[in-house]
């Protein structure tokens, strides 16, 4: 099982100041999106190259999205979701 974003970044966060909180949240969201893409891709028994072909996106871009190394556009997420028979949703944060 993949590590959570918090587990993967604990040491780095300890060295950063509070002004990095906004950037950290953006990175955390990108990482969570990546984990969801991996889980859905694996549920469909696809490798990255097959998913890339299905949605017309380069395999390298799929890899970057899955690693949380990039924040995909809404259109890119829609194409990936369509290829995985999934929906893109915006949900309210727990408060």
N, C-alpha and C positions, 0 to 999 in steps of 0.2 A: 504494500500500500504506500502511496505517496505521502511524503511529509506534508503537514499543513504549512501554510505560509508563515504562521507565527513560529513554528519550529525551525523552519528553514532560515529565518532572518533574526532570530533572537539575539545573537552575538552582535550583529551589525546595529540593531536598534539600540542596544545598550550604549553604543559609542556616539549616537546621534543626539542632537539637541531637540528641544520641543518644536522648533520651527520646521522640522522635517516631517511633521505629522500629516500634512496635506499630501505631500509626495508619497509618503508611506501608504496612505489610504488608496491612492490611485494604483500603486503597485500591487497592493493586496487584492484589489478588485480584478486587475488583469490576471493575477495568479489564480483566483477563484474561477474566473471564466475559463482559463486554460484547463483546470481540473475537470470542469464540467464537460468541455469538449472531449477530453481524453476518455472520460467515463462513457459518454454517448458513443464515441467512435468504437470503443472496445465492446460495448453492448451489441453493436452491429457487426462485430468481427471484421473490422476494416483496419488496414494499415494506413499510415499517413498518406502514402501515395494514392491509395484508392479513394480516400476522402477528398484529396486535392483534385483528382480527376472528376469526381462526382459534382463538385461545386465550382470547378473552374478557377481554382486558386493554386498557386505554386506550393509544392510540398514544403519548401523551406518556410513559407509564410505560415502554413499549418503548424510546423514545428515551433516557430517563434510564438504563436498564439498559445499553444499548449504549454510552453515553458513560462508563460507570463512575461515574455520579453518585449511584447508590444501590446498596445491597446487597439484591438481591431475596430474598424468603423462599424456602424450599425448595419450598413449594406453587407459587409463581409460576414457579420454574425448571422444575418438573415440567410445568406447563401449557404453557410455551414449548417444552420438549423434545418433548412429545407432538405439538404442532402442527408441529414440524420433523422428526418421525420420528427422534428422537434419545433418548439416555439421559442421566440425571444420575448422575454417579459421584463417589465420594470415592476419591482415590488417595493412596498413601503418598508422602511427600516424599522426594526424593533426599537422601541424607545424605552 
